[in-house]
C-alpha cells in the first residue's frame, strides 16, 4: 500500500480505526476536503462534499449507498489496503440551472415536484437532440447513475451503471396508467414546466435550491466526474 496519507471525511471513528491499522490519515470535513490522492468518504453527505470539491481523488465510499458501490465500515481497513490495485468507476456530475440561473451541482439526482398535496403540473422533457416526453404528474426526478438506486428506483426507474452522461428520467405519480421511464443522456437535458397548478420546487441531491414557474426550464450540463474505487469489498449496486 502507498505510504501517502489517506483523507477521511464524514466520521472520525473511521479515521481512528485506520490509524490503529497503521495508515497515515489526513482528517477533513465537508467544508475542508483533504487534497490527498485517496479519500475515504463516510456517508452520502461526505461523498457529495468530496465530489463537488476542487479536487480529483480516488474515493472510497463508505455506507454512501448502492449506486456508488459503497463498502461497509468494518471493511474499511482492508479496502484501504487494496486501493493501489483498485479499479475505478467514473461517475458523471452535472451543473444544474433553473430559468438560466445556477441552481447547484448534482451528484445523485435532481427532482422537480409540486409543493402542495393533490396538485399536479405538466412537464416536458427534452434531450439536446430529441423530445423525450410530456406528462402530467406530481413531479419528475432525473437520476445520475450514483442516484439511480435511490428515489428514482422507488418510483419505478431502472438502476444504471456509470456510462458517459447516461441517467434516468422517472415521472413521480404520473397521471397515466402505464407510465414510461427513460434512460437518456443527461448532458443538455431540460425539463420545462408547461402547466402548474401549484408551486414547483427544485431539489438537487435532496436539498431544495429554488422554485420553478410555468414556462421556465431546468437544464443539466455535464461537468467533472467522480472517481470511485471498486474492490472486492464493494457492494453490488443491483442487490
C-alpha positions, 0 to 999 in steps of 0.5 A: 500500500502507498505510504501517502496519507489517506483523507477521511471525511464524514466520521472520525471513528473511521479515521481512528480505526485506520490509524490503529491499522497503521495508515497515515490519515489526513482528517477533513470535513465537508467544508475542508476536503483533504487534497490527498490522492485517496479519500475515504468518504463516510456517508452520502453527505461526505461523498457529495462534499468530496465530489463537488470539491476542487479536487480529483481523488480516488474515493472510497465510499463508505455506507454512501449507498448502492449506486456508488458501490459503497463498502461497509465500515468494518471493511474499511481497513482492508479496502484501504489496503487494496486501493493501489490495485483498485479499479475505478468507476467514473461517475458523471456530475452535472451543473444544474440551472433553473430559468438560466440561473445556477441552481447547484451541482448534482451528484445523485439526482435532481427532482422537480415536484409540486409543493402542495398535496393533490396538485399536479403540473405538466412537464416536458422533457427534452434531450439536446437532440430529441423530445423525450416526453410530456406528462402530467404528474406530481413531479419528475426526478432525473437520476445520475447513475450514483442516484439511480438506486435511490428515489428514482428506483422507488418510483419505478426507474431502472438502476444504471451503471456509470456510462458517459452522461447516461441517467434516468428520467422517472415521472413521480405519480404520473397521471397515466396508467402505464407510465414510461421511464427513460434512460437518456443522456443527461448532458443538455437535458431540460425539463420545462414546466408547461402547466402548474397548478401549484408551486414547483420546487427544485431539489438537487441531491435532496436539498431544495435550491429554488422554485420553478414557474410555468414556462421556465426550464431546468437544464443539466450540463455535464461537468467533472466526474467522480472517481470511485474505487471498486474492490472486492469489498464493494457492494453490488449496486443491483442487490 
